[in-house]
Amino acid sequence: MKTKLARFLLLPAAGALFLALAADVHTDYDHKADFSRYHTYSWIGVRAGNSLWSDRIMGAVDSQLAARGWTKVASGGDAAVSAFGRVTEQDTMQTYYNGFPGWRWGWDGMATTEVVPEHVGNLTVDVLDGSTKQLIWRGTAAQVLSSKPEKNEHKMDDAVGDMFKHFPPRTKG
């Protein structure tokens, strides 16, 4: 009985931990854009909390675009890239139970709920047409941050990798 109860309680906890570690990544693009005509890109700019993070964001995006055959040029690229990173604080409610399941699926014990402030890193990367400056692709990521910068850098690299997983989009044709 204890083994079944332990499995019943541990599996959802492990799943919740995995979700907390994974970034919430979304992408969208202009379905009319012909991505096969874009081969070079130039940076418009990167805004983040400080120059260290701006450089890290730029490096992660450069790496992903280079892996897809795009070449960075100082200016006048087929596409223009912009990124914006920020940190926000979000309150999370955590409830802890003491006791064990009781008669009729109730709990014998007390529940304690506390508000835990978490820092969430948000990153938006935009790819625009180089000549018209119209947005053709956007990637966004949000993830709970660690107090250790090296862990956050790894999380950011993973999130940017997830963002560009299906880049450039396959256009119908």
Secondary structure, DSSP 8 states (H G I E B T S, - for coil): -HHHHHHHHHHHHHHHHHHHHS-EEEEEE-TT--GGG--EEEEEEEE-SSHHHHHHHHHHHHHHHHHTT-EE-SS--SEEEEEEEEEEEEEEEEEEE-SEE-GGG-EES-EEEEEEEEEEEEEEEEEEETTT--EEEEEEEEEE--SSHHHHHHHHHHHHHHHTTT-S-----
